[in-house]
Structure formats: structure tokens, C-alpha cells
Amino acid sequence: MIERADAVVIGGGIIGASVAHFLTKLGYGRVALVEKSEICGGSTQYSAAHIRQHYSNEVAIRLAVRGAAMFANAEEELGGPVGFVQDGYMVIAPPEQEQAIRDVVPVQRRFGVETEILTPQEVSHRWPELDVEGIALACFERTSGYADPVATVRALVRSAQQRGLELLEGCEATAIEIERGRVGGVVTSQGTIATGVVVNAGGPWGDRIGRMVGVDHPLRFSREHEAVFEAPDGFGEIPVMSDAAQRLYFRHYGEGKVLVGEGWPKEPEPADPENYDAGTDEEHLARMVPKLVRRVPSLAATIGGEGYGGAYVTGYSGVYDITEDWYPIVGEEEVGGYYSAFGGSGHCFKLGPAIGEALASVIAGEAPEIDLSDLSGARFAAGRTFGSVWGPGNRA
Ligand SMILES: Cc1cc2nc3c(=O)[nH]c(=O)nc-3n(C[C@H](O)[C@H](O)[C@H](O)COP(=O)(O)OP(=O)(O)OC[C@H]3O[C@@H](n4cnc5c(N)ncnc54)[C@H](O)[C@@H]3O)c2cc1C
């Protein structure tokens, strides 16, 4: 157990792993990553890990564009293989949301997203597997896709360890010491680490870690379900799909399988991140599967019929840590040396590496390539919260 560090990162999910990774890349002295369970033992392990660039504000678009480039060049940027599959990403919208696509695609292009608007006929032509009934317009990003969340966190941490990162697993931060208005150390289940920099990357536990220094950013939680099914032989290429018309997302899952989950807005399913059932249930499967088959009729060959045709592979649920405006809280707080980096609100796997890179620069006293100030916790009191062209409860 180390007694002193230049920075202590609390939480070994995608955000903490990324901050630690980029701090060590910058040569920021001695960096410790404390994780109460094991790396990627929190919400990141359940992530669908879609890497999209479809956002409606500058900071998120810039982070997403940078993130997609990092995933596409993972060995160099993220320290190892991350299972990135560049199948592309498509949003399909019903008539009442057609305008959202028309409004936001030009903004995305301005900030570097390679995205194109497609008619339903063009979608059918390119992906005959998809039924476009009820769809008025689509947009497609060629350079997006999905990754393996556990492999990503491992790559970030393992490569940082080669640069001297101290990884402390099974080590819970229980208090943060403050000396003259600045952080002075982190008290853990394995002893105290003296430090002048603490990064709260505690994900769904970020609110309670913040309260250790009197910084109270409340979170809401929602249990989110995903399921994986066998696809029929010869199942064609499809991009990562956001079906706004049915509030459904789905994509390939490795070879010959399909992953499906429910989109927002919807009623949150409250859950205690410390103690919830990480499985899924029939109620969710029964809601998702008919929608999936409606959009991809060829899947009826495996999942149609009694008991989903025996094609059910697995199902699980993770917890979203939702901030007031569905955007993460990133940056230094009024306690000097204490940085928030949590509140991913169900969409920060893809943004994690770019957040980590920019925040590491801020901590090291360098100007980050992407200005994170819009994400600061001060935005709530200042009334500078985020919205979405897709309406409340959406994160794009
Ligand atoms: C079902 C689901 C699907 C998702 N799909 C997508 C998607 O397609 N694309 C996307 O971009 N995002 C997606 N997300 C969101 C994304 O996965 C999360 O925003 C992101 O993984 C959160 O990472 P994190 O590092 O903030 O939190 P976590 O991964 O939860 O990491 C926090 C870590 O902190 C540790 N910790 C907590 N308290 C302490 C303490 N006191 N001491 C030490 N350690 C502590 C925890 O054990 C945990 O490992 C999804 C999320 C879920 C649940």
C-alpha cells in the first residue's frame, strides 16, 4: 500500500481508467487508482458500449468525435485491443422527430462528424434486413460502432500500469481529508494515501463520494436491461441502431448474435447500485422482442415463437447514474484539488476516454484540446444545463 501519490483516482470504470491512463501518459508523477471491487466491476461492465457521435451540443460532439478516433486507433490511443467493431451507427426517426435529424446533422458536420441523412428508401436499399415502416428519416455515421467495455478498461489500466500506475483493487475510499480548503489525502480500507489531487470517478457512487468533501451533486438511478439472442444463419450486416420510433436499440453482438435494449424517454426503474438484481426478466424481454422482430423480420426465424425459439443467450441489467440534465459532471470543484468525473447518465462509455484525456490535461495544468468547462458542476447553480433536440430524457 502506497502512502503518498500525486493523484488518486477513485473508481476503476471507463472514466477512472481513462483519467488514470492519460495522467500516466502525461508523466504526471505517481498516480494511484483505487477500486473497491475490481477494475470494471461497476456499471461499465454492463454497457452496450455503442460508440456514436450523434449529439446536439459542441462539447459532447467534440468528445464523441475524439472518442471514435481513439477507439479506431485503440492500440496506440487506449493501450491495447478494445474489440472495436466499426459497423456504423444509424438513428431512424418517425415523422414527429424528423426535424431533430434535420436540425442536428449540420451541427454535427460542423464539428467533424461524418454523417449523412438518408431517406427510408435509401435505408432499405443499403440494409434490406431492416423494415422501415413508420420511419420518416434516418442519419448514418460510418465511423461509429461498438466496443468491448471490459477489454477497453483492461487495456487502459494495464498499459497505465506499465507506466507506473498503482492499481489498488478491493480498496474502498471511505473518506477524503481536507487541509485548508484543499484535499490532503484519501482514507481507504487499506490505509491513507496522502495526495493533493483526488478524482471522483465513482460512477453511480459518485454522489456519495462527493459528499465526503461536502460537494453534493445528486444522482437518480435507473436499472437498464439488455438481452442477447441468436440470429439466423446468414443474418446480414446492420449498423448499431437507434430506433427512435420504437425507443429501442440493437446491434450485432459478436458473430451471429444480436443485442437489444430499450431506449429513452421512459419511466426510470429505481435501483440501488449497491444492491440490485443484475439479471433481467420476462417483462422486459416480452416488451423488447416484438419490437425487434418488427424492425428486423428475419430474426423471427430464431426468436419468433414459444420461449423465444430457444434463441435467448443471456440477459442482464446495469444501473444508469443520472444527473439533473443527463450530462456528466466533470471538473474541479470548490474544494481545491478535488475533481468530479461521474454522472455518465447512460451515455458515457464512448465519451470516457476523451473525458479522461481532457481532464488529465486540466489536472496537469495544460490546456486541454477539448474545453470541458460546459460540463462543470457549477452549471446547475448557474442555470447552464444541457438539453437535447430530441426532447427531455434524451441524451443526444
Ligand atoms: C445497460 C447499460 C448500457 C449502456 N450503454 C451505453 C452505450 O451504448 N454507449 C455509451 O456510451 N454508454 C453506455 N452506457 C453508459 C456507460 O456505460 C456509463 O456511463 C459508464 O460506463 C460509466 O462509467 P464510470 O466509470 O462513470 O462508472 P463505473 O463503471 O460504475 O465505475 C465506477 C467505479 O467506482 C468504484 N467505486 C465506487 N465507489 C468507490 C469507493 N468508495 N472506493 C473505490 N471505488 C469505488 C465502483 O466499484 C466502480 O467500479 C450504458 C450503461 C448501462 C448500464
The ligand as an SDF file (V2000), in Angstrom:
LIG
                    3D

 53 58  0  0  0  0  0  0  0  0999 V2000
  -27.0960   -1.1750  -19.6020 C   0  0  0  0  0  0  0  0  0  0  0  0
  -26.2210   -0.0110  -19.9670 C   0  0  0  0  0  0  0  0  0  0  0  0
  -25.9900    0.2830  -21.3080 C   0  0  0  0  0  0  0  0  0  0  0  0
  -25.1790    1.3540  -21.6560 C   0  0  0  0  0  0  0  0  0  0  0  0
  -24.9220    1.5860  -22.9870 N   0  0  0  0  0  0  0  0  0  0  0  0
  -24.0600    2.5860  -23.3300 C   0  0  0  0  0  0  0  0  0  0  0  0
  -23.6990    2.7780  -24.6860 C   0  0  0  0  0  0  0  0  0  0  0  0
  -24.1580    2.0590  -25.5690 O   0  0  0  0  0  0  0  0  0  0  0  0
  -22.8020    3.7540  -25.0010 N   0  0  0  0  0  0  0  0  0  0  0  0
  -22.2890    4.5840  -24.0370 C   0  0  0  0  0  0  0  0  0  0  0  0
  -21.5090    5.4770  -24.3770 O   0  0  0  0  0  0  0  0  0  0  0  0
  -22.6310    4.4330  -22.7320 N   0  0  0  0  0  0  0  0  0  0  0  0
  -23.4870    3.4440  -22.3620 C   0  0  0  0  0  0  0  0  0  0  0  0
  -23.8260    3.2510  -21.0560 N   0  0  0  0  0  0  0  0  0  0  0  0
  -23.3110    4.1850  -20.0590 C   0  0  0  0  0  0  0  0  0  0  0  0
  -21.8850    3.9070  -19.7050 C   0  0  0  0  0  0  0  0  0  0  0  0
  -21.6440    2.5240  -19.6840 O   0  0  0  0  0  0  0  0  0  0  0  0
  -21.5810    4.5600  -18.3510 C   0  0  0  0  0  0  0  0  0  0  0  0
  -21.8750    5.9630  -18.4290 O   0  0  0  0  0  0  0  0  0  0  0  0
  -20.1330    4.3860  -17.9710 C   0  0  0  0  0  0  0  0  0  0  0  0
  -19.7320    3.0360  -18.1120 O   0  0  0  0  0  0  0  0  0  0  0  0
  -19.9210    4.8290  -16.5320 C   0  0  0  0  0  0  0  0  0  0  0  0
  -18.5680    4.6260  -16.2150 O   0  0  0  0  0  0  0  0  0  0  0  0
  -17.9990    5.1210  -14.8400 P   0  0  0  0  0  0  0  0  0  0  0  0
  -16.5420    4.9090  -14.8960 O   0  0  0  0  0  0  0  0  0  0  0  0
  -18.5100    6.5080  -14.5480 O   0  0  0  0  0  0  0  0  0  0  0  0
  -18.7180    4.2200  -13.7260 O   0  0  0  0  0  0  0  0  0  0  0  0
  -18.4790    2.7030  -13.2730 P   0  0  0  0  0  0  0  0  0  0  0  0
  -18.1400    1.7970  -14.3690 O   0  0  0  0  0  0  0  0  0  0  0  0
  -19.6730    2.3270  -12.4290 O   0  0  0  0  0  0  0  0  0  0  0  0
  -17.1980    2.8080  -12.3620 O   0  0  0  0  0  0  0  0  0  0  0  0
  -17.2240    3.3560  -11.0630 C   0  0  0  0  0  0  0  0  0  0  0  0
  -16.3360    2.5030  -10.2160 C   0  0  0  0  0  0  0  0  0  0  0  0
  -16.1290    3.1290   -8.9650 O   0  0  0  0  0  0  0  0  0  0  0  0
  -15.9930    2.1260   -7.9980 C   0  0  0  0  0  0  0  0  0  0  0  0
  -16.2170    2.7600   -6.6950 N   0  0  0  0  0  0  0  0  0  0  0  0
  -17.3720    3.3230   -6.2550 C   0  0  0  0  0  0  0  0  0  0  0  0
  -17.2140    3.8190   -5.0270 N   0  0  0  0  0  0  0  0  0  0  0  0
  -15.9400    3.5790   -4.6640 C   0  0  0  0  0  0  0  0  0  0  0  0
  -15.1840    3.8480   -3.5000 C   0  0  0  0  0  0  0  0  0  0  0  0
  -15.7210    4.4860   -2.4510 N   0  0  0  0  0  0  0  0  0  0  0  0
  -13.8870    3.4420   -3.4500 N   0  0  0  0  0  0  0  0  0  0  0  0
  -13.3230    2.7950   -4.5260 C   0  0  0  0  0  0  0  0  0  0  0  0
  -14.0140    2.5020   -5.6490 N   0  0  0  0  0  0  0  0  0  0  0  0
  -15.2990    2.9040   -5.7220 C   0  0  0  0  0  0  0  0  0  0  0  0
  -17.0430    1.1090   -8.3970 C   0  0  0  0  0  0  0  0  0  0  0  0
  -16.7880   -0.1660   -7.8460 O   0  0  0  0  0  0  0  0  0  0  0  0
  -16.9300    1.1210   -9.9150 C   0  0  0  0  0  0  0  0  0  0  0  0
  -16.0730    0.1300  -10.4070 O   0  0  0  0  0  0  0  0  0  0  0  0
  -24.6190    2.1800  -20.6550 C   0  0  0  0  0  0  0  0  0  0  0  0
  -24.8360    1.8850  -19.3000 C   0  0  0  0  0  0  0  0  0  0  0  0
  -25.6160    0.7900  -18.9660 C   0  0  0  0  0  0  0  0  0  0  0  0
  -25.8220    0.4960  -17.5000 C   0  0  0  0  0  0  0  0  0  0  0  0
  1  2  1  0
  2  3  1  0
  2 52  2  0
  3  4  2  0
  4  5  1  0
  4 50  1  0
  5  6  2  0
  6  7  1  0
  6 13  1  0
  7  8  2  0
  7  9  1  0
  9 10  1  0
 10 11  2  0
 10 12  1  0
 12 13  2  0
 13 14  1  0
 14 15  1  0
 14 50  1  0
 15 16  1  0
 16 17  1  0
 16 18  1  0
 18 19  1  0
 18 20  1  0
 20 21  1  0
 20 22  1  0
 22 23  1  0
 23 24  1  0
 24 25  2  0
 24 26  1  0
 24 27  1  0
 27 28  1  0
 28 29  2  0
 28 30  1  0
 28 31  1  0
 31 32  1  0
 32 33  1  0
 33 34  1  0
 33 48  1  0
 34 35  1  0
 35 36  1  0
 35 46  1  0
 36 37  1  0
 36 45  1  0
 37 38  2  0
 38 39  1  0
 39 40  1  0
 39 45  2  0
 40 41  1  0
 40 42  2  0
 42 43  1  0
 43 44  2  0
 44 45  1  0
 46 47  1  0
 46 48  1  0
 48 49  1  0
 50 51  2  0
 51 52  1  0
 52 53  1  0
M  END
$$$$
